[in-house]
């Protein structure tokens, strides 16, 4: 009953009938191609789609794909609730995932429904996607993907907030050098830096995290950094943060090195 989320593949009447019989089951990701939107969101094979905008989604695969298409056409995002093992988290999605779907069995669907019953979903407008990058020591860099006006108005302050020390030194050196040449050069330099940070701030902080040997680990939607940290801690109880809202990890847990996901 698997069905591939792809523009080039048409839906047969047989698969529609099979989907109808499985309408009371959740759908899950069966496989993910090497190039897919789901990889950008760090979804995994076996992840279960539980809900959309806080409402349980147990319709057929075709309806879910159409829902993603509608979101893309209207430039809106879906607030999906996903189950991975025993962890439930939310995720903002704006287009097709580009994966092969299948239906969960009745036992898995029942277990996932129980987990969802304990999960609270708020208003979609209060959520944004957070990206988590983790190194081999389980140190996690977590940041939201919304535009920050601070990055444009005051790049040094924004860099300090993200502990991006090398870029901070480079920016301050550019300010100092240009000011030493002439105040007009300083103004032009400041304007160019502001435009640069306005356009690439998101990629800059991600690339800096990669530079510090943190690899792209997880994406989730949350209403605050604290909420996103809770999800990360549930996925990896040994992970730690610079500004932790969830306290230090439990040192009594069995130590095992995190595995790095392919890009």
C-alpha positions as CSV (number, residue, x, y, z in Angstrom):
1,X,0.0,0.0,0.0
2,X,3.0,2.3,-0.3
3,X,2.6,5.4,-2.4
4,X,5.3,7.7,-3.6
5,X,4.9,11.5,-3.1
6,X,6.1,12.6,-6.6
7,X,4.6,14.8,-9.3
8,X,5.3,12.3,-12.0
9,X,3.4,9.4,-10.4
10,X,-0.4,9.2,-10.9
11,X,-2.7,7.5,-8.4
12,X,-4.4,4.3,-9.5
13,X,-8.0,3.4,-8.6
14,X,-6.7,0.3,-6.7
15,X,-4.5,2.4,-4.4
16,X,-7.4,4.7,-3.7
17,X,-9.5,1.8,-2.6
18,X,-6.7,0.5,-0.4
19,X,-6.3,4.0,1.1
20,X,-9.9,4.1,1.9
21,X,-9.7,0.9,3.9
22,X,-6.8,2.2,5.8
23,X,-8.4,5.6,6.6
24,X,-8.4,4.8,10.4
25,X,-4.6,4.3,10.4
26,X,-1.8,6.8,10.5
27,X,0.6,7.2,7.6
28,X,4.3,6.9,8.0
29,X,7.4,7.6,6.0
30,X,8.5,4.3,4.3
31,X,11.6,5.6,2.5
32,X,13.3,8.9,1.7
33,X,15.1,9.5,-1.6
34,X,18.6,11.0,-1.5
35,X,17.2,14.4,-2.6
36,X,14.0,15.3,-0.8
37,X,12.5,18.1,1.2
38,X,12.1,15.6,4.1
39,X,15.9,15.4,4.3
40,X,16.1,19.2,4.7
41,X,13.7,18.8,7.6
42,X,15.7,15.8,9.0
43,X,12.7,13.5,9.0
44,X,13.5,9.8,9.2
45,X,12.1,6.5,7.8
46,X,9.4,5.3,10.2
47,X,8.3,8.8,11.3
48,X,4.5,8.8,11.7
49,X,2.3,11.7,10.7
50,X,-0.1,12.1,13.6
51,X,-1.9,15.4,13.1
52,X,-2.2,18.6,11.1
53,X,-2.8,21.9,13.1
54,X,-3.5,19.8,16.2
55,X,-6.2,17.7,14.6
56,X,-5.5,13.9,14.2
57,X,-4.8,13.1,10.6
58,X,-5.9,9.5,9.7
59,X,-7.0,10.1,6.1
60,X,-5.4,8.4,3.1
61,X,-2.0,9.2,1.6
62,X,-3.4,11.0,-1.4
63,X,-5.3,13.5,0.8
64,X,-2.1,14.3,2.7
65,X,-0.2,14.9,-0.5
66,X,-3.0,17.2,-1.7
67,X,-2.9,19.0,1.6
68,X,0.9,19.7,1.1
69,X,0.2,20.9,-2.5
70,X,-2.5,23.3,-1.2
71,X,-0.1,24.7,1.4
72,X,2.6,25.3,-1.3
73,X,0.1,26.9,-3.7
74,X,-1.2,29.2,-0.9
75,X,2.3,29.9,0.4
76,X,1.1,28.7,3.8
77,X,2.6,26.2,6.2
78,X,1.2,23.1,7.7
79,X,1.8,22.5,11.4
80,X,2.4,18.7,11.4
81,X,2.7,16.6,14.5
82,X,5.2,13.7,14.1
83,X,5.9,10.7,16.2
84,X,9.4,9.2,16.2
85,X,9.6,6.2,18.5
86,X,8.1,7.5,21.8
87,X,8.9,11.2,21.1
88,X,6.2,13.5,19.6
89,X,7.2,16.8,18.1
90,X,5.8,19.4,15.8
91,X,7.1,20.6,12.4
92,X,6.2,23.4,10.0
93,X,6.0,22.1,6.4
94,X,5.4,24.2,3.3
95,X,5.5,21.7,0.4
96,X,5.5,18.0,-0.5
97,X,7.9,15.9,1.6
98,X,9.0,14.0,-1.5
99,X,9.0,10.6,0.2
100,X,7.4,7.2,-0.1
101,X,4.5,6.7,2.3
102,X,2.9,3.7,3.8
103,X,0.2,3.0,6.4
104,X,1.0,2.0,10.0
105,X,-0.4,-1.2,11.4
106,X,-3.2,-1.0,13.9
107,X,-1.0,-1.6,16.9
108,X,1.5,1.2,15.9
109,X,-1.4,3.5,15.2
110,X,-3.0,2.9,18.6
111,X,0.3,3.4,20.4
112,X,1.0,6.7,18.5
113,X,-2.6,7.9,19.3
114,X,-1.9,7.4,23.0
115,X,1.3,9.5,22.7
116,X,-0.5,12.2,20.8
117,X,-3.2,12.4,23.5
118,X,-0.5,13.6,25.9
119,X,0.8,16.2,23.5
120,X,-0.5,19.7,23.4
121,X,-0.5,21.8,20.2
122,X,-1.0,25.5,20.4
123,X,-1.9,28.1,17.7
124,X,0.1,27.7,14.6
125,X,1.0,31.4,14.4
126,X,3.0,31.0,17.7
127,X,5.3,28.4,16.2
128,X,8.5,28.6,14.2
129,X,11.0,26.0,13.1
130,X,14.1,25.5,15.1
131,X,17.2,23.9,13.7
132,X,19.5,21.9,15.9
133,X,23.1,21.1,15.1
134,X,25.0,18.7,17.3
135,X,28.7,17.8,17.6
136,X,30.3,14.5,18.7
137,X,30.3,15.6,22.3
138,X,26.5,16.1,22.1
139,X,26.8,19.9,22.4
140,X,23.8,21.3,20.5
141,X,23.5,24.7,18.8
142,X,19.8,25.6,18.5
143,X,18.4,28.6,16.7
144,X,15.1,29.6,15.3
145,X,14.7,30.2,11.5
146,X,12.8,33.5,11.7
147,X,14.3,36.7,10.3
148,X,16.1,38.8,13.0
149,X,16.1,42.5,12.6
150,X,19.0,42.7,15.1
151,X,21.2,40.9,12.6
152,X,20.7,43.8,10.1
153,X,20.7,46.7,12.6
154,X,23.5,45.5,14.9
155,X,25.4,42.6,13.4
156,X,28.0,42.5,16.3
157,X,25.3,42.1,18.9
158,X,23.6,39.4,16.9
159,X,26.9,37.5,16.5
160,X,27.5,37.7,20.2
161,X,24.0,36.3,20.9
162,X,25.0,33.3,18.7
163,X,28.5,33.1,20.1
164,X,30.0,33.4,16.6
165,X,33.3,34.8,17.7
166,X,35.3,34.5,14.5
167,X,32.8,36.3,12.4
168,X,32.4,38.9,15.2
169,X,36.2,39.6,15.1
170,X,36.1,39.9,11.3
171,X,33.1,42.4,11.4
172,X,34.7,44.5,14.1
173,X,38.0,44.6,12.2
174,X,36.1,45.7,9.1
175,X,34.5,48.5,11.1
176,X,37.7,49.6,12.6
177,X,39.7,49.6,9.4
178,X,37.1,51.5,7.4
179,X,36.8,54.1,10.1
180,X,40.5,54.6,10.2
181,X,40.5,55.3,6.5
182,X,37.6,57.8,6.4
183,X,34.2,58.2,8.0
184,X,32.5,57.9,4.6
185,X,34.2,54.6,4.0
186,X,33.0,53.5,7.4
187,X,29.4,54.4,6.6
188,X,29.6,52.5,3.3
189,X,31.1,49.5,5.0
190,X,28.5,49.5,7.7
191,X,25.7,49.6,5.0
192,X,27.2,46.7,3.0
193,X,27.6,44.6,6.2
194,X,24.0,45.3,7.1
195,X,22.7,44.3,3.7
196,X,24.9,41.2,3.8
197,X,23.6,40.1,7.2
198,X,20.0,40.9,6.1
199,X,20.3,38.5,3.2
200,X,22.3,35.6,4.5
201,X,21.9,35.7,8.3
202,X,20.3,32.2,8.4
203,X,22.9,30.6,6.2
204,X,25.7,32.4,8.1
205,X,24.9,31.0,11.5
206,X,24.3,27.5,10.0
207,X,27.6,27.5,8.2
208,X,29.4,28.8,11.3
209,X,28.0,25.9,13.2
210,X,29.3,23.5,10.6
211,X,32.6,25.3,10.8
212,X,32.7,24.5,14.5
213,X,32.1,20.8,13.7
214,X,28.4,20.7,14.5
215,X,26.4,18.7,12.0
216,X,22.7,19.2,11.0
217,X,20.8,17.0,13.4
218,X,17.1,17.9,13.9
219,X,14.3,20.3,13.0
220,X,11.2,20.9,15.0
221,X,8.6,23.6,15.4
222,X,8.2,25.2,18.8
223,X,6.9,28.2,20.6
224,X,10.1,29.0,22.4
225,X,13.7,27.9,22.7
226,X,12.9,26.1,25.9
227,X,10.2,24.0,24.2
228,X,12.6,23.2,21.4
229,X,15.3,22.2,23.9
230,X,12.8,19.8,25.6
231,X,12.3,18.0,22.2
232,X,16.0,17.7,21.7
233,X,16.5,16.4,25.2
234,X,13.8,13.8,24.6
235,X,15.5,12.7,21.3
236,X,18.9,12.6,22.9
237,X,18.9,12.6,26.8
238,X,22.7,13.3,26.8
239,X,22.6,16.5,24.7
240,X,23.6,19.8,26.3
241,X,23.2,23.5,25.5
242,X,25.1,26.7,26.1
243,X,22.0,28.4,27.6
244,X,20.0,25.5,28.9
245,X,16.4,25.8,29.9
246,X,16.2,22.1,30.7
247,X,19.1,21.7,33.0
248,X,22.2,19.5,32.6
249,X,21.8,16.0,31.1
250,X,21.5,13.0,33.4
251,X,25.0,11.7,33.9
252,X,23.7,8.4,35.1
253,X,22.5,7.5,31.6
254,X,24.5,5.0,29.6
255,X,26.9,6.8,27.3
256,X,26.7,6.1,23.6
257,X,28.2,8.3,20.8
258,X,25.7,10.0,18.5
259,X,25.6,8.9,15.0
260,X,26.1,11.5,12.2
261,X,23.4,11.7,9.6
262,X,24.4,12.0,5.9
263,X,23.8,15.5,4.5
